[in-house]
Each structure stands twice: as C-alpha cells, then as structure tokens.
Amino acid sequence: MKTPTKQELLQSANAKAIAKILANYWSTLQDEEQQELCLEEIYERIETTAPYPPEFTMHSKDKRAQYDIDIDMTLITITFKDIGEFLFQNEEINNDFWELVGNKESKQNQKIFKILFK
C-alpha cells in the first residue's frame, strides 16, 4: 500500500476545520509549546480524513497497522508552512480564517503570521 504524501493528506483534510483550529490557538502561537499543541490537534484532524486504499481491509492486521504508522510518520512532517500553503491558496478559507482571527494588518497578527508561515 502506498502511503499518501503530506500534500495528499492535506488535500483530503477539511480546510475549514484546520483554519478553525489554527484560529483558536492564534493569539498564543508565539509560544513554541502552543505551536506544538496546535500542530498535534491539526494532525489529529488530518488523520481522521486520511485516505485509505480500497483494498485496505483485505490486508493483514500487521499491514494495516504499518499503514497507520506510515500515515503518522508522514503527518509529523507537515509544518505550519505546509499548512499555510494549503489554507491560504483558497480565497474563501483565507477570508474565513481572517474573519475568525481579526485584523490581518495588525502588527500582532502579522508577527504571528511571519513566525509560522514564512
């Protein structure tokens, strides 16, 4: 079974749900510990929508477990930069995100945005 790439995992994810998670953490994301907590929650959300091959259930328990491990290993390679590229390419999601966060032009929001996505 071929493990999905991080781009495939992101494409299968609910972008609005990820934007909402990110917005919920936004004001605390200058802190590295909060960044890690936010990423963990995003990884969990992405994992729930990870694509499984059609023949997945026909494989042995060990192969299915290995596939799940491979998904987890791919998830942890997803960075905020990857998430930003995924979210902000969609104008609707971009607008929804900034509606949740607040003024896109504020110094505080610009600072956090640069820390995470640049």
C-alpha positions as CSV (number, residue, x, y, z in Angstrom):
1,M,0.0,0.0,0.0
2,K,1.3,3.4,-1.0
3,T,1.4,5.9,1.9
4,P,-0.2,9.3,1.0
5,T,2.2,12.2,0.8
6,K,1.8,15.1,3.1
7,Q,0.2,17.1,0.2
8,E,-2.3,14.3,-0.3
9,L,-3.1,14.2,3.4
10,L,-3.7,17.9,3.4
11,Q,-5.8,17.8,0.3
12,S,-8.0,15.1,2.0
13,A,-8.4,17.3,5.1
14,N,-11.2,19.7,6.0
15,A,-9.6,23.0,5.4
16,K,-12.2,25.0,7.3
17,A,-11.7,22.8,10.4
18,I,-8.0,23.2,10.2
19,A,-8.4,27.0,9.8
20,K,-10.7,27.0,12.9
21,I,-8.1,25.1,15.0
22,L,-5.4,27.5,13.9
23,A,-7.6,30.5,14.7
24,N,-8.4,29.0,18.2
25,Y,-4.7,28.9,19.0
26,W,-3.7,32.1,17.1
27,S,-3.1,34.5,20.0
28,T,-0.8,32.1,21.8
29,L,1.2,30.8,18.8
30,Q,4.3,32.9,19.5
31,D,4.9,30.3,22.2
32,E,6.6,27.1,20.9
33,E,4.7,24.8,23.3
34,Q,1.4,26.2,22.0
35,Q,2.6,25.7,18.4
36,E,3.3,22.1,19.2
37,L,-0.2,21.7,20.8
38,C,-1.8,23.3,17.8
39,L,0.1,21.1,15.3
40,E,-0.9,18.0,17.3
41,E,-4.6,19.0,17.1
42,I,-4.2,19.6,13.4
43,Y,-2.5,16.3,12.9
44,E,-5.4,14.5,14.7
45,R,-7.9,16.3,12.4
46,I,-6.0,15.4,9.3
47,E,-5.6,11.8,10.5
48,T,-9.4,11.4,10.7
49,T,-9.7,12.2,7.0
50,A,-6.6,10.3,5.8
51,P,-7.3,8.4,2.6
52,Y,-7.2,4.6,2.8
53,P,-6.8,2.4,-0.2
54,P,-9.9,0.5,-1.3
55,E,-8.2,-2.9,-0.5
56,F,-7.2,-1.7,3.0
57,T,-9.5,-4.0,4.9
58,M,-8.3,-7.0,2.9
59,H,-4.7,-6.7,4.2
60,S,-3.4,-8.4,7.3
61,K,-3.7,-6.7,10.6
62,D,0.1,-6.1,10.6
63,K,0.0,-4.4,7.2
64,R,-2.9,-2.2,8.3
65,A,-1.1,-1.2,11.5
66,Q,2.0,-0.4,9.4
67,Y,0.0,1.8,7.1
68,D,-1.4,3.7,10.1
69,I,2.2,4.1,11.4
70,D,3.3,5.3,8.0
71,I,0.4,7.9,8.0
72,D,1.5,9.1,11.4
73,M,5.1,9.4,10.3
74,T,4.0,11.4,7.3
75,L,1.8,13.6,9.4
76,I,4.6,14.7,11.6
77,T,6.5,16.1,8.6
78,I,3.7,18.6,8.0
79,T,4.8,22.1,9.1
80,F,3.0,25.3,9.6
81,K,4.4,26.4,6.2
82,D,2.8,23.4,4.5
83,I,-0.5,24.2,6.3
84,G,-0.3,27.9,5.3
85,E,0.3,26.9,1.6
86,F,-2.7,24.6,1.8
87,L,-5.0,27.0,3.5
88,F,-4.2,30.4,2.1
89,Q,-4.3,29.3,-1.6
90,N,-8.1,29.1,-1.2
91,E,-9.6,32.6,-1.0
92,E,-12.7,31.5,0.8
93,I,-10.7,29.7,3.5
94,N,-8.3,32.7,3.7
95,N,-11.2,35.1,4.2
96,D,-12.9,32.8,6.8
97,F,-9.6,32.4,8.7
98,W,-9.0,36.2,9.0
99,E,-12.6,36.7,10.0
100,L,-12.0,34.3,12.9
101,V,-8.6,35.8,13.8
102,G,-9.2,39.5,13.3
103,N,-7.5,42.3,11.5
104,K,-5.0,40.9,9.0
105,E,-3.0,44.0,9.1
106,S,-2.4,44.3,12.8
107,K,1.2,44.2,13.9
108,Q,0.5,41.3,16.3
109,N,-1.3,39.2,13.6
110,Q,1.5,40.0,11.1
111,K,4.1,38.9,13.6
112,I,2.5,35.6,14.3
113,F,1.8,35.0,10.6
114,K,5.6,35.6,9.8
115,I,6.7,33.3,12.6
116,L,4.5,30.4,11.4
117,F,4.3,30.7,7.6
118,K,7.4,32.5,6.3
